[in-house]
Amino acid sequence: MRAFTLDRYGKTGNDLRAADVPEPEVCENDVLVQIHAAGVNVLDAKIRDGEFKLILPYRLPLVLGNDVAGVVVQVGARVRKFKPGDEVYARPDKDRIGTFAEFIAIHEDDLAAKPKNLTMEEAASVPLVGLTAWQALIEIAGLKKGQKVFIHAGSGGVGTFAIQLAKHLGASVATTTSAANIDLVTSLGADVVIDYRKDDFETVLRDYDVVVNSLDNATLMKSLRVLKPGGKLISISGPPDPAFAREIGKPWILRPVTRVLSHRVRKAAKRRGISYSFLFMRASGAQLREITSLIDSEIIRPVMDRVFPFESTNEAMAYVEKGRTKGKVVIKVK
């Protein structure tokens, strides 16, 4: 099958290579999916650049890609939830990524039926950002009606989804964006919109219950100042904390490292009576089914920026890396 592979880690001049690779092996609990579309995420660039080598020690060459929508073509002997011909979508498990390809094998527990009213391209834009927002706002934050949440970068992939989910949960939502995207984030439900080029969010916001950070460490530290005591700071861009090391089953290897990396923010958070959590979202077909119901009920809609052809995968990666996308970028594979 055709795929785009990573041969070596590196930040510059390191495009993915178009190659013919073997079709994936289908184990007894796996579903083989013919890929119609694949979402492109900042995570893909970070893996390519080697930023997650310590956490995710992939064996190279590696097929990149963390979002998929497609059609089931084969199922393993123990699979009961899916059959050939089913339209599905998923964020594959972190150890089994590879959606920049024509086929992928996914454990059935990580898979869900595609939302009925979405195209393949729209569906492929959802899993990673949808699960990230779900796990941040529902699992970690336990966001409740009447609470206040501040979501950084509201016009990005995670931001556009998280704003809608937070509003569905009954929260008041603040976000940052550029002037060009104020109408977009307002249409998604944002109550307070800060033009980050003109205003500093820490001078505008006070006494928030939850902050979801997707930006740099300087922004992370400033975010502590808008939270009230007992508030929760959740970061999807690091630094990883010791709880994350335990969660991925590598406490003795990674716990000392994560303790050092997150020491400053954890110490500052503790001083203010705030909890800090690093979120590296995990695959979950069950949570995706919950998300599907929200999409099918038109409570949440995906926000799409551009669709690139499969052969332009490297161009799609470069476009996402600029950090100016409105919602998600998708590759049309089939």
GUMAR-260559 format. One line per 4 residues: their letters; for each residue z, x, y of N, C-alpha, C. Coordinates in steps of 0.001 Angstrom, whole numbers. Layout:
<atoms>
A) Z,X,Y,Z,X,Y,Z,X,Y  ...
</atoms>
This chain:
<atoms>
MRAF) 0,851,-1193,0,0,0,0,889,1247  -423,315,2375,-392,1046,3635,982,908,4281  1432,1984,4895,2742,1984,5534,2770,3053,6619  3744,2943,7518,3971,3974,8523,5260,4705,8167
TLDR) 5130,6010,7908,6256,6785,7390,6747,7822,8394  8051,8109,8293,8689,9161,9077,8815,10393,8193  8188,11489,8598,8211,12715,7806,9324,13671,8221  9725,13614,9505,10779,14511,9986,11453,13850,11189
YGKT) 12713,14197,11392,13429,13683,12545,13041,14465,13793  13043,13788,14939,12754,14479,16193,12501,13506,17312  12835,13906,18541,12724,13026,19701,11358,13045,20363  10639,14157,20274,9375,14254,21010,8225,14590,20072
GNDL) 7070,13998,20374,5860,14279,19614,5992,14018,18126  6730,12961,17782,7012,12711,16370,6597,11296,15994  5299,11036,16052,4795,9720,15690,4934,9479,14192  5037,8204,13841,5009,7844,12430,3608,8092,11877
RAAD) 3527,8376,10586,2242,8697,9960,1776,7526,9105  543,7070,9354,-56,6045,8506,-385,6672,7155  57,6042,6073,-106,6656,4759,-246,5579,3682  -781,5984,2538,-773,5147,1340,443,5542,513
VPEP) 1312,4579,233,2524,4843,-537,2610,3835,-1684  3385,4127,-2730,3509,3191,-3846,4180,1890,-3407  3796,796,-4030,4500,-456,-3782,5947,-323,-4262  6879,-993,-3602,8287,-852,-3992,8571,-1432,-5369
EVCE) 9539,-834,-6044,9980,-1340,-7338,10802,-2607,-7130  10605,-3591,-8005,11320,-4868,-7909,12397,-4907,-8981  13672,-4825,-8559,14790,-4888,-9491,15125,-6347,-9796  16084,-6561,-10688,16314,-7903,-11216,16809,-8896,-10170
NDVL) 17450,-8428,-9107,17915,-9325,-8038,17040,-9261,-6794  15883,-8641,-6914,15011,-8420,-5753,13905,-9451,-5643  13435,-9597,-4420,12280,-10421,-4100,11241,-9513,-3441  10023,-9516,-3967,8940,-8733,-3359,8241,-9605,-2328
VQIH) 8222,-9126,-1086,7659,-9891,22,6401,-9204,532  5325,-9981,626,4136,-9488,1326,4382,-9690,2812  4382,-8602,3550,4792,-8639,4958,3653,-9151,5835  3961,-10186,6605,3001,-10698,7581,3286,-10148,8975
AAGV) 4571,-9950,9292,4939,-9442,10608,6262,-8691,10508  6427,-7714,11400,7648,-6894,11419,8105,-6717,12857  9391,-6956,13099,9946,-6727,14425,10147,-5241,14684  10057,-4865,15953,10281,-3473,16361,11552,-3436,17202
NVLD) 12445,-2511,16884,13744,-2444,17543,14040,-1040,18053  14922,-961,19043,15384,347,19519,15981,1134,18357  16593,434,17410,17160,1084,16231,16129,1929,15494  14891,1461,15428,13840,2223,14742,13626,3584,15410
AKIR) 13608,3585,16731,13437,4843,17457,14643,5756,17277  15839,5172,17232,17039,5986,17055,17076,6625,15666  16649,5874,14655,16570,6456,13312,15527,7564,13284  14364,7308,13874,13306,8319,13922,13780,9599,14609
DGEF) 14553,9441,15679,15001,10601,16452,16154,11354,15785  16717,10782,14716,17789,11456,13995,19184,11124,14473  19315,10090,15328,20631,9762,15892,21597,9200,14853  21067,8702,13733,21932,8111,12714,21959,8928,11426
KLIL) 21583,10200,11511,21536,11029,10301,22886,11104,9596  23956,11160,10378,25294,11266,9794,25702,9964,9104  25376,8847,9745,25771,7535,9233,24839,7064,8124  23544,7268,8335,22531,6795,7392,21666,7979,6950
PYRL) 22098,8693,5947,21357,9891,5518,20153,9538,4646  19089,9055,5294,17888,8667,4562,17179,9881,3976  16524,9654,2862,15676,10686,2276,14266,10533,2842  13743,11603,3404,12403,11580,3989,11361,12004,2945
PLVL) 10115,11516,3058,9611,10580,4061,10181,9183,3881  10280,8473,5005,10907,7158,5052,9984,6173,5751  9837,4980,5175,9136,3900,5865,10141,3221,6784  9831,3184,8085,10721,2551,9057,10491,1041,9123
GNDV) 11341,352,9879,11197,-1082,10098,12381,-1863,9578  12983,-2707,10460,14233,-3404,10148,14160,-4926,10255  12998,-5485,10531,12817,-6944,10607,11565,-7314,9843  11586,-8450,9134,10406,-8844,8372,10284,-10359,8285
AGVV) 9033,-10824,8289,8701,-12200,7916,7464,-12118,7038  7458,-12906,5961,6316,-12841,5055,6406,-13876,3953  5679,-13611,2868,5571,-14558,1758,5993,-13877,461  6801,-14566,-325,7242,-14047,-1622,6061,-13973,-2584
VQVG) 5873,-12812,-3214,4794,-12656,-4201,5320,-12384,-5602  6596,-11985,-5701,7179,-11706,-7028,8696,-11760,-6914  9357,-12201,-7983,10822,-12227,-7986,11350,-11541,-9234  12547,-10933,-9118,13189,-10290,-10249,13741,-11307,-11232
ARVR) 14141,-10832,-12406,14550,-11704,-13507,15769,-12564,-13170  16656,-12089,-12301,17879,-12829,-11989,17793,-13636,-10684  16670,-13613,-10024,16519,-14315,-8747,16444,-15826,-8981  17245,-16576,-8245,17279,-18034,-8399,16972,-18779,-7100
KFKP) 17061,-18095,-5961,16937,-18797,-4682,15502,-18887,-4170  14609,-18032,-4691,13256,-17963,-4156,12227,-17928,-5272  10997,-18300,-4910,9888,-18285,-5870,8635,-17825,-5142  7616,-17350,-5862,6368,-16948,-5219,5788,-18079,-4362
GDEV) 5333,-17690,-3182,4772,-18655,-2248,5722,-19062,-1140  7023,-18797,-1310,8001,-19147,-267,7790,-18284,976  7888,-18908,2135,7848,-18171,3393,9278,-17787,3765  9513,-16511,4003,10869,-15996,4175,10951,-15026,5353
YARP) 12182,-14716,5742,12399,-13659,6732,13731,-12996,6449  13909,-11773,7007,15118,-11010,6680,15263,-9792,7579  16497,-9311,7613,16795,-7944,8022,17219,-7270,6718  16389,-6386,6151,16777,-5750,4887,18073,-4964,5038
DKDR) 18752,-4733,3932,19950,-3910,3939,19651,-2547,4570  20650,-1971,5244,20455,-703,5950,19963,422,5051  20270,349,3758,19829,1383,2830,18450,1106,2239  17838,-39,2615,16560,-426,2009,15564,-903,3060
IGTF) 15585,-255,4227,14648,-649,5281,13228,-254,4886  12252,-657,5699,10873,-283,5406,9881,-1405,5634  9977,-2087,6788,9110,-3237,7044,7803,-2875,7747  7636,-1595,8127,6346,-1174,8682,5422,-838,7520
AEFI) 5135,-1844,6720,4385,-1661,5484,3800,-3006,5069  3009,-2992,3999,2394,-4232,3525,3290,-5023,2581  4239,-4345,1927,5165,-5012,1018,6552,-4388,1147  7585,-5196,812,8944,-4678,747,9720,-5469,-308
AIHE) 10600,-4786,-1042,11498,-5441,-1993,12859,-5596,-1330  13396,-6832,-1346,14647,-7157,-672,15557,-7892,-1650  16840,-7566,-1642,17803,-8312,-2458,17817,-9765,-1994  17851,-10689,-2925,17740,-12106,-2548,18872,-12560,-1620
DDLA) 20044,-11907,-1688,21153,-12306,-829,20916,-11967,637  19966,-11087,904,19669,-10686,2284,18531,-11497,2900  17984,-12429,2140,16768,-13148,2511,17091,-14603,2846  16270,-15212,3702,16420,-16635,4019,15031,-17245,4202
AKPK) 14964,-18567,4031,13715,-19275,4292,13375,-19171,5774  12106,-18946,6073,11650,-18831,7456,11838,-20168,8188  12277,-20128,9441,12336,-21375,10215,10985,-22083,10224  11010,-23389,10007,9768,-24145,9821,8882,-24162,11056
NLTM) 9496,-24163,12234,8701,-24324,13455,8331,-23003,14121  8507,-21887,13408,8138,-20582,13963,6921,-20007,13250  6102,-19274,13997,5049,-18488,13377,5671,-17290,12667  4896,-16598,11868,5392,-15390,11212,5835,-14359,12244
EEAA) 5066,-14223,13314,5410,-13237,14338,6726,-13613,15025  6888,-14886,15345,8138,-15332,15971,9327,-15130,15029  9129,-15462,13756,10210,-15319,12781,10621,-13863,12624  9653,-12953,12640,9954,-11530,12475,10749,-10972,13648
SVPL) 10749,-11684,14772,11482,-11207,15946,12972,-11523,15875  13383,-12340,14910,14735,-12905,14931,15804,-12120,14178  15579,-11674,12913,16721,-11293,12066,17692,-10279,12639  17227,-9117,13071,18165,-8083,13513,18936,-8519,14753
VGLT) 18232,-9053,15757,18939,-9447,16987,19787,-10683,16745  19299,-11609,15911,20067,-12805,15617,21361,-12493,14890  21277,-11638,13873,22470,-11256,13124,23423,-10426,13976  22879,-9586,14844,23722,-8799,15750,24524,-9719,16662
AWQA) 23852,-10681,17267,24531,-11622,18159,25558,-12446,17387  25188,-12910,16202,26095,-13727,15382,27362,-12946,15023  27184,-11717,14557,28330,-10929,14113,29194,-10486,15284  28577,-10243,16448,29357,-9867,17629,30163,-11052,18161
LIEI) 29484,-12184,18365,30115,-13306,19057,30970,-14180,18156  30547,-14360,16910,31267,-15267,16015,32261,-14514,15138  31791,-13456,14468,32681,-12724,13560,33742,-11915,14294  33317,-11061,15219,34263,-10144,15864,34991,-10820,17025
AGLK) 34226,-11444,17927,34835,-12021,19125,35535,-13348,18842  35040,-14100,17834,35585,-15438,17617,35443,-16290,18869  34285,-16185,19524,34064,-16816,20830,34285,-18326,20754  35055,-18837,21730,35418,-20252,21740,34940,-20936,23024
KGQK) 34857,-22249,22935,34473,-23066,24088,35403,-22778,25259  34800,-22571,26429,35582,-22337,27639,35860,-20881,27938  35598,-19982,26977,35800,-18563,27242,34637,-17996,28051  34864,-16797,28589,33838,-16135,29401,33361,-14874,28683
VFIH) 32037,-14737,28553,31458,-13579,27893,30434,-12925,28812  30468,-11610,28838,29511,-10827,29631,28605,-10086,28657  27301,-10384,28725,26313,-9797,27825,25398,-8892,28638  25482,-7595,28390,24616,-6660,29106,23148,-6863,28719
AGSG) 22254,-6528,29643,20801,-6509,29369,20318,-7839,28789  20504,-8897,29558,20227,-10237,29062,18786,-10537,28716  17840,-9774,29254,16433,-10061,28968,15905,-9274,27770  16757,-8446,27162,16337,-7685,25981,16419,-8522,24715
GVGT) 16116,-7897,23578,16079,-8617,22313,17407,-9248,21955  18480,-8448,21921,19803,-8989,21590,20279,-9921,22694  20057,-9538,23935,20533,-10334,25058,19979,-11743,25083  18670,-11899,24893,18063,-13226,24955,18616,-14138,23859
FAIQ) 18910,-13569,22697,19472,-14371,21609,20951,-14651,21853  21695,-13629,22267,23142,-13765,22446,23490,-14759,23547  22721,-14791,24622,22987,-15764,25688,22916,-17183,25132  21872,-17461,24361,21694,-18811,23813,22794,-19168,22819
LAKH) 23181,-18206,21986,24235,-18469,21012,25569,-18704,21709  25860,-17907,22723,27119,-18066,23456,27188,-19429,24148  26084,-19863,24726,26062,-21182,25362,26251,-22281,24329  25652,-22125,23157,25830,-23106,22077,27304,-23204,21671
LGAS) 28007,-22069,21737,29427,-22046,21379,30310,-22586,22490  29722,-22863,23654,30475,-23455,24759,31071,-22469,25731  30616,-21236,25692,31148,-20206,26583,30409,-20186,27914  31053,-19598,28904,30405,-19293,30179,29844,-17878,30066
VATT) 28577,-17700,30469,27872,-16442,30204,27456,-15751,31493  27806,-14466,31583,27290,-13607,32646,26400,-12555,32014  25396,-12105,32761,24515,-11069,32233,23928,-10246,33361  23343,-9104,32991,22618,-8266,33941,21147,-8258,33570
TSAA) 20307,-8142,34576,18863,-8007,34355,18237,-7560,35665  16921,-7385,35673,16222,-7067,36919,15815,-8366,37603  15447,-8274,38867,15074,-9467,39629,13927,-10226,38965  13015,-9492,38330,11850,-10130,37709,12220,-11027,36538
NIDL) 13406,-10821,35955,13784,-11575,34751,14917,-12573,34991  15278,-12790,36254,16372,-13718,36551,16050,-15126,36066  14824,-15588,36296,14451,-16933,35854,14523,-17057,34335  14124,-16007,33627,14156,-16042,32167,15581,-16214,31658
VTSL) 16507,-15369,32096,17863,-15441,31553,18577,-16714,32005  18220,-17204,33188,18791,-18471,33643,18312,-19615,32751  17041,-19583,32370,16490,-20634,31505,17130,-20615,30119  17654,-19450,29714,18310,-19341,28411,19754,-19811,28454
GADV) 20295,-19960,29674,21651,-20485,29798,22635,-19615,30547  22218,-18468,31065,23153,-17597,31781,23684,-18304,33022  25011,-18260,33208,25655,-18912,34351,25760,-17980,35552  26005,-16696,35281,26104,-15685,36341,25101,-14588,36007
VIDY) 24193,-14305,36935,23160,-13292,36706,23274,-12218,37777  23401,-10977,37338,23563,-9840,38254,22324,-8969,38189  21690,-8781,39342,20556,-7865,39439,21131,-6443,39443  20952,-5737,38319,21609,-4439,38173,21091,-3408,39156
RKDD) 19931,-3651,39761,19390,-2692,40724,20034,-2866,42100  20637,-4019,42331,21226,-4311,43639,22756,-4326,43620  23335,-4837,42537,24775,-5049,42502,25416,-4357,41313  26675,-4010,41464,27453,-3385,40402,28277,-4466,39717
FETV) 28078,-4652,38418,28744,-5764,37730,30265,-5704,37823  30833,-4509,37898,32300,-4423,37900,32908,-4889,39218  32094,-5019,40259,32606,-5557,41528,32439,-7070,41601  31685,-7634,40663,31388,-9072,40681,32219,-9844,39651
LRDY) 32426,-9255,38486,33032,-9970,37360,34513,-9622,37210  35307,-10627,36813,36731,-10427,36605,37221,-11313,35448  38197,-10812,34709,38939,-11613,33722,38053,-12231,32654  37161,-11432,32109,36312,-11914,31021,37014,-11731,29681
DVVV) 36682,-12619,28737,37282,-12576,27402,36566,-11597,26486  35242,-11501,26660,34426,-10692,25747,33326,-10000,26538  33040,-8742,26179,31863,-8033,26682,31080,-7523,25481  29767,-7751,25500,28876,-7186,24485,28020,-6124,25168
NSLD) 28264,-4865,24792,27572,-3735,25425,26451,-3214,24542  25298,-2961,25162,24169,-2375,24441,23602,-1180,25195  24369,-699,26182,23868,371,27043,24651,1664,26815  24672,2543,27804,25235,3882,27612,26758,3890,27728
NATL) 27334,5079,27497,28791,5210,27496,29418,4974,28866  28697,5343,29923,29229,5102,31266,29380,3603,31518  28377,2834,31099,28435,1378,31244,29540,804,30365  29704,1375,29181,30759,932,28264,32132,1075,28922
MKSL) 32403,2218,29521,33705,2456,30138,33928,1525,31336  32891,1314,32131,33010,402,33270,33279,-1028,32812  32767,-1373,31620,32928,-2735,31107,34386,-3088,30855  35208,-2081,30586,36635,-2334,30366,37270,-3006,31578
RVLK) 36753,-2705,32757,37374,-3188,33989,37117,-4665,34257  36176,-5271,33564,35908,-6692,33801,36616,-7569,32778  37270,-6953,31790,37964,-7703,30747,39419,-7947,31119  39937,-9079,30701,41351,-9356,30914,42151,-8795,29742
PGGK) 43456,-8605,29896,44277,-8156,28764,44100,-9101,27575  43941,-8518,26395,43651,-9319,25208,42169,-9527,24982  41352,-9045,25904,39903,-9189,25777,39321,-8274,24715  38049,-8490,24423,37386,-7735,23368,36106,-7090,23897
LISI) 36010,-5775,23703,34825,-5006,24062,34092,-4649,22776  32870,-5152,22640,32071,-4938,21437,30807,-4181,21835  30574,-3041,21203,29409,-2229,21546,28490,-2079,20353  27201,-2336,20582,26209,-2153,19519,25462,-831,19680
SGPP) 25861,-55,20696,25182,1213,20936,26122,2412,20801  27319,2171,20286,28252,3258,20052,29266,3379,21177  30231,4290,20994,30377,5185,19842,31006,4475,18647  30651,4906,17411,31253,4312,16217,32743,4612,16149
DPAF) 33506,3672,15570,34951,3840,15469,35369,3978,14000  36638,4351,13727,37074,4534,12340,36917,3280,11473  37044,2094,12079,36864,856,11311,35458,768,10747  34488,1265,11493,33104,1279,11013,32959,2196,9803
AREI) 33622,3345,9840,33562,4269,8700,34108,3607,7441  35205,2867,7590,35761,2145,6441,34796,1076,5944  34168,399,6880,33282,-721,6538,32082,-272,5708  31530,900,6016,30361,1358,5262,30745,2210,4058
GKPW) 32055,2268,3771,32499,2917,2544,32537,4423,2589  32628,5013,3789,32682,6470,3905,33867,6898,4768  35065,6411,4454,36203,6690,5341,36570,8154,5426  36556,8879,4320,37032,10263,4345,36010,11196,4972
ILRP) 34752,10842,4880,33715,11691,5475,33586,11435,6973  33551,10145,7338,33218,9801,8717,34417,9466,9604  35555,9116,9000,36662,8663,9849,37097,9707,10875  37250,10987,10508,37628,11974,11539,36588,12092,12643
VTRV) 35312,12014,12274,34246,12136,13273,34257,10938,14212  34342,9739,13631,34327,8545,14468,35583,8460,15340  36683,8982,14828,37911,8986,15632,37716,9824,16898  37060,10968,16745,36803,11839,17900,35794,11193,18850
LSHR) 34697,10658,18287,33626,10093,19110,34103,8917,19948  34997,8106,19379,35424,6887,20075,36791,7026,20739  37361,8236,20736,38730,8421,21232,38881,7948,22668  37956,8334,23537,38100,8036,24964,38110,6529,25216
VRKA) 37143,5823,24648,37067,4379,24917,38216,3641,24236  38631,4071,23039,39737,3400,22363,41048,3599,23121  41240,4803,23646,42459,5087,24414,42488,4265,25700  41342,4219,26407,41271,3452,27652,41449,1961,27386
AKRR) 40871,1480,26273,41005,63,25920,42456,-290,25598  43103,572,24831,44506,318,24451,45401,256,25681  45117,1136,26643,45911,1165,27876,45813,-159,28631  44682,-833,28507,44459,-2104,29200,44753,-3320,28316
GISY) 45190,-3082,27073,45469,-4193,26173,44218,-4873,25672  43157,-4081,25504,41849,-4589,25086,41495,-3989,23734  40818,-4745,22889,40366,-4213,21602,38922,-3729,21726  38637,-2590,21091,37279,-2039,21076,36731,-2064,19655
SFLF) 35488,-2540,19509,34826,-2557,18203,33396,-2064,18342  32994,-1215,17399,31585,-821,17292,30940,-1681,16209  29788,-2264,16535,29087,-3116,15575,27761,-2491,15162  27644,-2180,13869,26346,-1849,13283,26048,-2994,12326
MRAS) 25192,-3922,12783,25057,-5189,12067,24612,-4969,10624  25002,-5921,9772,24654,-5839,8358,23739,-7001,7975  22999,-6820,6916,22115,-7863,6408,22932,-9019,5860  22440,-10246,6046,23128,-11425,5511,22187,-12614,5482
GAQL) 21745,-12977,4285,20916,-14161,4152,21678,-15425,4510  22988,-15470,4201,23790,-16652,4509,23870,-16895,6014  24094,-15837,6784,24137,-16000,8238,22758,-16334,8795  21728,-15771,8203,20366,-16107,8647,20072,-17587,8436
REIT) 20599,-18168,7366,20389,-19599,7151,21062,-20418,8243  22227,-19970,8703,22893,-20641,9834,22024,-20530,11090  21469,-19354,11297,20597,-19124,12457,19345,-19980,12351  18789,-20097,11143,17606,-20925,10927,17868,-22363,11356
SLID) 19047,-22883,11017,19346,-24270,11376,19400,-24447,12890  19887,-23442,13612,19917,-23513,15073,18514,-23466,15657  17641,-22679,15038,16260,-22589,15510,15500,-23868,15189  15656,-24372,13968,14963,-25608,13586,15440,-26797,14409
SEII) 16694,-26743,14894,17236,-27808,15752,16893,-27586,17222  16145,-26512,17508,15710,-26153,18863,16885,-25864,19796  17991,-25410,19208,19130,-24965,20007,18892,-23545,20506  18235,-22738,19678,17883,-21362,20038,16393,-21166,19829
RPVM) 15761,-20464,20750,14337,-20140,20614,14154,-18635,20737  13268,-18067,19931,13009,-16634,20086,12222,-16364,21359  12479,-15213,21949,11742,-14789,23146,10873,-13602,22759  9577,-13767,22949,8615,-12742,22527,8023,-12044,23745
DRVF) 7844,-10749,23637,7183,-9984,24689,5718,-9731,24314  5495,-8919,23263,4124,-8596,22857,4018,-8502,21350  2808,-8762,20848,2491,-8563,19434,1423,-7483,19342  1715,-6431,18569,780,-5322,18373,143,-5429,16983
PFES) -1099,-4977,16824,-1674,-4905,15479,-993,-3803,14666  -1060,-3916,13348,-392,-2983,12445,-766,-1535,12742  -2043,-1309,12999,-2496,67,13225,-1939,662,14521  -1365,-167,15384,-800,303,16657,728,371,16605
TNEA) 1273,623,15419,2727,672,15254,3371,1707,16169  2781,2880,16292,3369,3906,17172,3358,3474,18633  2297,2764,19041,2238,2260,20407,3329,1203,20639  3577,384,19621,4640,-616,19724,6005,54,19870
MAYV) 6226,1119,19111,7484,1869,19219,7650,2438,20632  6590,3027,21159,6654,3629,22490,6930,2572,23550  6343,1400,23381,6542,307,24330,8010,-139,24341  8607,-267,23176,10012,-678,23086,10932,378,23687
EKGR) 10586,1642,23476,11436,2731,23976,11535,2760,25495  10568,2169,26195,10617,2152,27652,11780,1320,28164  12318,436,27321,13493,-334,27689,13250,-1439,28684  12024,-1938,28753,11704,-2977,29737,11147,-4238,29084
TKGK) 11382,-4425,27808,10815,-5581,27127,11564,-6859,27495  10833,-7953,27483,11420,-9286,27649,11504,-9900,26248  12668,-9842,25646,12773,-10310,24273,12259,-9259,23304  11550,-9706,22288,11181,-8823,21182,9704,-8462,21143
VVIK) 9453,-7297,20546,8102,-6803,20265,7911,-6862,18754  6727,-7292,18325,6448,-7523,16907,5130,-6882,16529  5051,-6408,15281,3804,-5887,14715,3250,-6933,13748  1985,-7265,13937,1300,-8203,13031,678,-7395,11904
VK) 1218,-7532,10707,786,-6725,9563,-371,-7395,8828  -256,-8690,8555,-1298,-9418,7832,-1855,-10529,8684
</atoms>
